[in-house]
Amino acid sequence: MTAPRERARQRENPEPEEGDRPVPKAVFVLIAGLFLWGCYYLLAHTGYPLGAGDARTPIVARDGADGGAVSGASVYAGNCAACHQAKGQGIAGTFPPLVGSRWVTEGNGRMAAAIVLRGLQGGIEVQGTVYDGQMPSFAGQLSDAEIAAVVTHIRTSWGNDAGAVSAGVVSEVRTALDGDAGPWKGGEALRSAFDGSAGG
């Protein structure tokens, strides 16, 4: 009986032992590098300038109590770029381009602010093409400062050369539209509301 037990014991693996082997330095370097890259990425893509950056990226003072700032580029990236694309070129036949669109560049920016506030549903002609999609309202999601920042960004980016829009102007438009429910019913409704001062 002793011999078989001894043979069985010899076949077993030794008990695992906790060693003093430290984590390799390369792993620490990799983790530290990833952490630093993550910090840089977050700072570079949340509207906090790390350097000179893009001189045309408007930063509009927030009208909140915190006294912070709103980056139009960041608001655009988070809310508009999925449809209108990163450089405002839109998607052919589906989402209209913002580059060279008179709907956003003409006038003092009130129409563009009104579109962002109420959204749009129905046909709208942009640069000779009619788009018949739906844009959601951002009145409940974005503050006046954020809408001012994103409208200013759109009006001053990608070759568009229109003026900035202030949070005060957006507030005036929001007040004027108060009680008007639902999205704009296409380009004709916008032309009618804004005296036909813009189009395409």
C-alpha positions as a Markdown table, in Angstrom:
| # | Residue | x | y | z |
|---|---|---|---|---|
| 1 | Met | 0.0 | 0.0 | 0.0 |
| 2 | Thr | 2.8 | 2.3 | 0.7 |
| 3 | Ala | 4.5 | 2.0 | -2.7 |
| 4 | Pro | 1.4 | 2.9 | -4.7 |
| 5 | Arg | 0.8 | 5.9 | -2.5 |
| 6 | Glu | 4.3 | 7.1 | -2.9 |
| 7 | Arg | 4.2 | 6.7 | -6.7 |
| 8 | Ala | 0.9 | 8.7 | -6.8 |
| 9 | Arg | 2.5 | 11.4 | -4.7 |
| 10 | Gln | 5.4 | 11.6 | -7.0 |
| 11 | Arg | 3.1 | 12.0 | -10.0 |
| 12 | Glu | 1.5 | 15.1 | -8.5 |
| 13 | Asn | 2.7 | 18.6 | -9.4 |
| 14 | Pro | 4.3 | 20.6 | -6.7 |
| 15 | Glu | 2.2 | 23.1 | -4.7 |
| 16 | Pro | 2.3 | 26.5 | -6.3 |
| 17 | Glu | 4.3 | 29.1 | -4.4 |
| 18 | Glu | 3.9 | 32.8 | -4.4 |
| 19 | Gly | 7.1 | 34.2 | -5.7 |
| 20 | Asp | 8.8 | 37.5 | -5.5 |
| 21 | Arg | 8.8 | 38.1 | -9.2 |
| 22 | Pro | 7.9 | 41.8 | -9.8 |
| 23 | Val | 5.8 | 43.1 | -12.7 |
| 24 | Pro | 8.1 | 43.8 | -15.6 |
| 25 | Lys | 9.1 | 47.4 | -16.1 |
| 26 | Ala | 7.9 | 47.3 | -19.7 |
| 27 | Val | 4.4 | 46.8 | -18.4 |
| 28 | Phe | 4.6 | 49.8 | -16.1 |
| 29 | Val | 6.0 | 51.9 | -19.0 |
| 30 | Leu | 3.1 | 50.7 | -21.3 |
| 31 | Ile | 0.5 | 51.5 | -18.6 |
| 32 | Ala | 2.0 | 54.9 | -17.9 |
| 33 | Gly | 2.1 | 55.7 | -21.6 |
| 34 | Leu | -1.5 | 54.7 | -22.2 |
| 35 | Phe | -2.6 | 56.8 | -19.2 |
| 36 | Leu | -0.7 | 59.9 | -20.5 |
| 37 | Trp | -2.1 | 59.4 | -24.0 |
| 38 | Gly | -5.6 | 59.1 | -22.6 |
| 39 | Cys | -5.2 | 62.4 | -20.6 |
| 40 | Tyr | -3.9 | 64.1 | -23.7 |
| 41 | Tyr | -6.7 | 62.8 | -25.9 |
| 42 | Leu | -9.4 | 63.9 | -23.5 |
| 43 | Leu | -8.0 | 67.3 | -23.1 |
| 44 | Ala | -7.5 | 67.7 | -26.9 |
| 45 | His | -11.0 | 66.6 | -27.7 |
| 46 | Thr | -13.1 | 68.3 | -25.1 |
| 47 | Gly | -12.5 | 71.9 | -26.0 |
| 48 | Tyr | -9.8 | 72.8 | -23.6 |
| 49 | Pro | -7.0 | 74.4 | -25.6 |
| 50 | Leu | -3.6 | 72.8 | -25.1 |
| 51 | Gly | -1.8 | 75.3 | -27.3 |
| 52 | Ala | -2.6 | 77.7 | -30.1 |
| 53 | Gly | -4.8 | 75.1 | -31.8 |
| 54 | Asp | -7.2 | 76.1 | -34.6 |
| 55 | Ala | -7.5 | 79.9 | -34.5 |
| 56 | Arg | -10.9 | 79.7 | -36.1 |
| 57 | Thr | -12.3 | 77.4 | -33.5 |
| 58 | Pro | -14.6 | 79.8 | -31.5 |
| 59 | Ile | -14.8 | 79.6 | -27.8 |
| 60 | Val | -17.9 | 81.3 | -26.5 |
| 61 | Ala | -18.3 | 82.3 | -22.8 |
| 62 | Arg | -20.8 | 80.1 | -21.1 |
| 63 | Asp | -23.8 | 81.9 | -19.7 |
| 64 | Gly | -23.8 | 79.7 | -16.6 |
| 65 | Ala | -22.6 | 80.5 | -13.1 |
| 66 | Asp | -19.4 | 78.5 | -13.5 |
| 67 | Gly | -17.8 | 81.0 | -15.8 |
| 68 | Gly | -16.4 | 78.3 | -18.0 |
| 69 | Ala | -16.2 | 78.2 | -21.8 |
| 70 | Val | -17.9 | 76.3 | -24.6 |
| 71 | Ser | -16.1 | 75.1 | -27.6 |
| 72 | Gly | -18.3 | 75.1 | -30.7 |
| 73 | Ala | -16.1 | 72.4 | -32.3 |
| 74 | Ser | -16.8 | 70.1 | -29.3 |
| 75 | Val | -20.5 | 70.7 | -29.4 |
| 76 | Tyr | -20.5 | 70.1 | -33.1 |
| 77 | Ala | -18.5 | 66.9 | -32.7 |
| 78 | Gly | -20.8 | 65.6 | -30.1 |
| 79 | Asn | -24.2 | 66.5 | -31.6 |
| 80 | Cys | -23.9 | 67.3 | -35.3 |
| 81 | Ala | -20.9 | 65.5 | -36.9 |
| 82 | Ala | -22.6 | 62.1 | -37.1 |
| 83 | Cys | -25.1 | 63.5 | -39.7 |
| 84 | His | -23.3 | 66.5 | -41.2 |
| 85 | Gln | -19.9 | 64.9 | -41.0 |
| 86 | Ala | -16.7 | 66.2 | -39.4 |
| 87 | Lys | -16.0 | 68.8 | -42.1 |
| 88 | Gly | -19.6 | 69.8 | -42.7 |
| 89 | Gln | -19.9 | 68.1 | -46.1 |
| 90 | Gly | -23.0 | 66.2 | -45.2 |
| 91 | Ile | -24.0 | 62.8 | -46.7 |
| 92 | Ala | -25.2 | 63.0 | -50.3 |
| 93 | Gly | -29.0 | 62.5 | -50.6 |
| 94 | Thr | -29.4 | 62.1 | -46.9 |
| 95 | Phe | -28.0 | 65.0 | -44.8 |
| 96 | Pro | -27.4 | 68.4 | -46.3 |
| 97 | Pro | -23.9 | 70.0 | -46.3 |
| 98 | Leu | -23.2 | 73.0 | -44.1 |
| 99 | Val | -20.3 | 74.1 | -46.2 |
| 100 | Gly | -21.4 | 77.0 | -48.4 |
| 101 | Ser | -25.1 | 76.6 | -47.3 |
| 102 | Arg | -26.8 | 79.9 | -47.2 |
| 103 | Trp | -29.3 | 78.6 | -44.6 |
| 104 | Val | -26.5 | 78.8 | -42.0 |
| 105 | Thr | -24.3 | 81.6 | -43.4 |
| 106 | Glu | -26.7 | 84.3 | -44.5 |
| 107 | Gly | -27.9 | 87.1 | -42.2 |
| 108 | Asn | -27.1 | 87.4 | -38.6 |
| 109 | Gly | -27.3 | 83.7 | -37.6 |
| 110 | Arg | -30.8 | 83.9 | -36.2 |
| 111 | Met | -32.1 | 81.4 | -38.8 |
| 112 | Ala | -29.4 | 78.9 | -38.1 |
| 113 | Ala | -30.1 | 79.3 | -34.4 |
| 114 | Ala | -33.8 | 78.7 | -35.0 |
| 115 | Ile | -33.0 | 75.5 | -37.0 |
| 116 | Val | -30.9 | 74.1 | -34.1 |
| 117 | Leu | -33.5 | 75.1 | -31.5 |
| 118 | Arg | -36.6 | 73.6 | -33.2 |
| 119 | Gly | -35.1 | 71.1 | -35.6 |
| 120 | Leu | -36.3 | 70.5 | -39.2 |
| 121 | Gln | -38.6 | 68.0 | -40.9 |
| 122 | Gly | -39.5 | 68.2 | -44.6 |
| 123 | Gly | -37.9 | 69.2 | -47.8 |
| 124 | Ile | -35.2 | 71.8 | -47.8 |
| 125 | Glu | -33.1 | 72.8 | -50.9 |
| 126 | Val | -29.4 | 73.1 | -50.3 |
| 127 | Gln | -27.1 | 73.9 | -53.3 |
| 128 | Gly | -29.6 | 72.7 | -55.8 |
| 129 | Thr | -30.4 | 69.4 | -54.0 |
| 130 | Val | -33.6 | 68.8 | -52.0 |
| 131 | Tyr | -33.1 | 67.0 | -48.7 |
| 132 | Asp | -36.2 | 65.5 | -47.1 |
| 133 | Gly | -34.9 | 64.2 | -43.8 |
| 134 | Gln | -35.4 | 65.0 | -40.2 |
| 135 | Met | -33.2 | 67.0 | -37.8 |
| 136 | Pro | -34.0 | 66.8 | -34.1 |
| 137 | Ser | -34.6 | 69.8 | -31.8 |
| 138 | Phe | -31.7 | 70.7 | -29.5 |
| 139 | Ala | -33.6 | 73.3 | -27.5 |
| 140 | Gly | -33.9 | 70.9 | -24.5 |
| 141 | Gln | -30.4 | 69.5 | -24.7 |
| 142 | Leu | -28.2 | 72.6 | -25.4 |
| 143 | Ser | -27.9 | 75.9 | -23.6 |
| 144 | Asp | -28.0 | 79.2 | -25.3 |
| 145 | Ala | -24.2 | 79.4 | -25.0 |
| 146 | Glu | -23.7 | 76.0 | -26.5 |
| 147 | Ile | -26.0 | 76.7 | -29.4 |
| 148 | Ala | -24.3 | 80.1 | -30.0 |
| 149 | Ala | -20.9 | 78.3 | -30.0 |
| 150 | Val | -21.9 | 75.6 | -32.4 |
| 151 | Val | -23.7 | 78.0 | -34.8 |
| 152 | Thr | -20.6 | 80.2 | -34.7 |
| 153 | His | -18.4 | 77.2 | -35.4 |
| 154 | Ile | -20.5 | 76.2 | -38.4 |
| 155 | Arg | -20.6 | 79.8 | -39.8 |
| 156 | Thr | -16.9 | 80.2 | -39.5 |
| 157 | Ser | -15.5 | 76.8 | -40.5 |
| 158 | Trp | -14.7 | 74.9 | -43.7 |
| 159 | Gly | -14.5 | 78.0 | -45.8 |
| 160 | Asn | -17.7 | 79.5 | -44.4 |
| 161 | Asp | -17.1 | 83.2 | -43.6 |
| 162 | Ala | -20.1 | 84.5 | -41.7 |
| 163 | Gly | -20.2 | 86.3 | -38.4 |
| 164 | Ala | -20.3 | 84.9 | -34.9 |
| 165 | Val | -23.6 | 84.5 | -33.0 |
| 166 | Ser | -23.9 | 85.4 | -29.3 |
| 167 | Ala | -25.7 | 83.6 | -26.6 |
| 168 | Gly | -27.9 | 86.7 | -26.2 |
| 169 | Val | -29.1 | 86.3 | -29.8 |
| 170 | Val | -29.9 | 82.7 | -29.3 |
| 171 | Ser | -31.8 | 83.6 | -26.1 |
| 172 | Glu | -33.8 | 86.1 | -28.1 |
| 173 | Val | -34.6 | 83.5 | -30.8 |
| 174 | Arg | -35.5 | 81.0 | -28.1 |
| 175 | Thr | -37.9 | 83.4 | -26.5 |
| 176 | Ala | -39.5 | 84.4 | -29.8 |
| 177 | Leu | -40.1 | 80.7 | -30.7 |
| 178 | Asp | -41.5 | 79.9 | -27.3 |
| 179 | Gly | -44.8 | 78.1 | -27.8 |
| 180 | Asp | -44.0 | 77.1 | -31.4 |
| 181 | Ala | -44.1 | 73.4 | -31.0 |
| 182 | Gly | -42.5 | 70.9 | -33.4 |
| 183 | Pro | -39.8 | 71.2 | -36.0 |
| 184 | Trp | -39.8 | 73.6 | -38.9 |
| 185 | Lys | -41.8 | 72.1 | -41.8 |
| 186 | Gly | -39.1 | 72.4 | -44.4 |
| 187 | Gly | -37.4 | 75.3 | -46.2 |
| 188 | Glu | -40.6 | 77.1 | -47.1 |
| 189 | Ala | -41.6 | 77.5 | -43.4 |
| 190 | Leu | -38.2 | 78.9 | -42.7 |
| 191 | Arg | -38.4 | 81.3 | -45.6 |
| 192 | Ser | -41.8 | 82.5 | -44.4 |
| 193 | Ala | -40.7 | 82.9 | -40.8 |
| 194 | Phe | -37.5 | 84.8 | -41.8 |
| 195 | Asp | -39.1 | 86.9 | -44.6 |
| 196 | Gly | -37.4 | 84.9 | -47.3 |
| 197 | Ser | -34.0 | 86.3 | -46.4 |
| 198 | Ala | -32.1 | 83.1 | -46.9 |
| 199 | Gly | -32.1 | 79.9 | -48.9 |
| 200 | Gly | -29.9 | 77.2 | -50.3 |
